[in-house]
């Protein structure tokens, strides 16, 4: 070991004493692969990714006086990394001999410092007292966030006066884009005596979480699947052992799993329209389930599928789904009417609003079409249940998201005359979904796309709707 490395190395005995005595704040970063960390790690350490992104987003937030100890397998990675951090002015050290030389026992599997998106969602559903602390910068936070979270940028969590303002009676979960900054944040809080867990995989993982809810159906079983972080809604409809999926999102495997749990086999998959806010999983799901794929006959796709046009009917078990051409959100949008009783309305009509017509840069023309489409849908029987492809951010979706034609008739925006409606819709300027052009392109081409690319591409809020008022 060279002399510089010697100076910044710390023995297992010394690290153990530091961790026990807690005399000074100490950040112990484990640089090994996450699987190794989960398998066994030094109690009190946090998993850290040391890549270019971490260097840009995390390192500048860590106070220079905070004592940092890096850990790897044997010291061969952590030593040079600590040396590099020292050269940037950090108070960084590394554990001599790494985890292999650590004889004080390792914490196993149960990683107390993290919470998965699924677990967090369960806790939120049970209305547990949780405080979400989003540790991103204010400009990142203002763009989108998990509803109900508060923003304390990571750098401020190292300040005792800021930490002192946090409630003591709530479970704190720290949130960031990918789960790296939030782990440091949880650690910073732990050093101040506050227990906190970091959201594993961050907002990217949150954005991919799917939650299923059965909606009361008649002849067919209807399961509404919600992409929690995006507000996207998709449907699994089962009848006589067969299932149809409408507007599936990634990960596609979830639908196969759900179908299996309900004794169903997915036979047909369809999209209501070419989506702009999320990557469609229709093609992928049809492939893995061995199902027939149906897309709108009015839209351009670069891949093979059966095409549906207005009036086409397909069967699923004992049920029937009829396609209705409903242009306005996109010119080729279809809605699907199940057994004359349930309307899968895509992004045309929502439980508390209507679709936006401007994602294809023809707002005025599309607004006129949207008006005509909505008025024709309102002529369906009043009792028809409307099941949309999105819900608003603040919706309590615990009971499922739906409305009826009767209720939709009372939306103020649907009582307007055509001109007033068009002016209102065209005048409602809303930010567009992030990456929407790239997503449209991907959905048209049907891939290719690596599963790992989807979370970042889709990150951001649902921006497909216009409020009903
Ligand atoms: Fe859409």
Boltz pocket constraint, residues with backbone or C-beta under 6 A from the ligand:
constraints:
  - pocket:
      binder: B
      contacts: [[A, 273], [A, 274], [A, 275], [A, 276], [A, 277], [A, 329], [A, 347], [A, 464]]
      max_distance: 6.0
